[in-house]
């Protein structure tokens, strides 16, 4: 079960990076093409911040989304799933490192 959850989270995060990379470099159709552009660490950090705000649930967004008359429940679910996978990853790492208690 641990592997299934871990792999699903990785796939969702990679897809989020693909979407964000395509926004930054629309001409890139793959990660290899994106990597060939040799983006700077600053660009990658900016992309990571954008990923967190647009691809992971945060309380303000979820609250606002749930108050709208026209809700995109599928997007809400994906955002929540990303949040849960990241929390699972963090908890799993902490447990494996003995950082619990």
C-alpha positions in Angstrom: 0.0 0.0 0.0 2.9 2.4 0.9 4.3 2.0 -2.6 1.0 2.7 -4.3 0.4 5.9 -2.4 4.0 7.0 -2.9 3.9 6.3 -6.6 0.6 8.0 -7.2 1.8 11.1 -5.4 5.0 11.2 -7.4 3.0 10.9 -10.7 0.7 13.7 -9.7 3.6 15.9 -8.7 5.4 15.2 -11.9 2.3 16.1 -13.9 2.0 19.3 -12.0 5.6 20.1 -12.8 4.9 19.3 -16.5 1.9 21.7 -16.5 4.0 24.4 -14.8 7.0 23.9 -17.2 4.6 24.2 -20.1 3.3 27.5 -18.8 6.9 28.8 -18.5 8.1 27.3 -21.8 5.1 26.6 -24.1 7.4 25.3 -26.8 8.6 22.5 -24.6 6.5 19.3 -25.0 8.5 17.1 -22.6 10.7 17.2 -19.5 13.7 16.5 -21.7 13.0 19.6 -23.8 12.4 21.6 -20.6 15.7 20.3 -19.1 17.6 21.3 -22.3 16.7 24.9 -21.6 18.8 24.6 -18.4 16.5 26.6 -16.2 18.3 28.4 -13.3 17.8 27.5 -9.7 15.8 30.8 -9.3 13.4 29.8 -12.1 12.9 26.3 -10.5 12.3 27.8 -7.1 9.8 30.3 -8.6 8.1 27.4 -10.3 8.0 25.4 -7.1 6.3 28.3 -5.3 3.8 28.6 -8.1 3.2 24.8 -7.9 2.4 25.0 -4.2 -0.1 27.8 -4.7 -1.8 26.4 -7.8 -1.6 22.6 -7.4 -1.8 21.9 -3.7 -4.9 22.7 -1.6 -4.6 25.5 0.9 -7.4 26.5 3.3 -8.2 29.9 1.7 -8.6 28.4 -1.8 -10.7 25.5 -0.6 -13.0 27.7 1.5 -13.5 30.1 -1.4 -14.0 27.3 -3.9 -16.7 25.6 -1.7 -18.6 28.9 -1.4 -19.0 29.4 -5.2 -22.2 28.5 -6.9 -20.3 26.8 -9.7 -17.8 24.4 -8.1 -15.1 22.4 -9.8 -15.2 19.5 -7.4 -12.8 17.5 -9.5 -10.1 20.2 -9.1 -10.9 20.5 -5.4 -10.4 16.8 -5.0 -7.1 16.8 -6.9 -5.8 19.7 -4.8 -6.8 17.9 -1.6 -5.2 14.7 -2.8 -1.9 16.5 -3.5 -2.0 18.0 0.0 -2.7 14.6 1.5 0.1 12.9 -0.5 2.6 15.5 0.6 1.5 15.2 4.3 1.8 11.4 4.0 5.3 11.8 2.5 6.4 14.1 5.3 4.9 11.8 8.0 6.5 8.7 6.4 9.9 10.4 6.2 9.6 11.5 9.9 8.7 8.0 11.0 11.5 6.4 9.0 14.0 8.9 10.5 12.7 8.3 14.1 11.5 11.9 14.3 8.2 11.1 16.0 7.3 11.7 19.6 
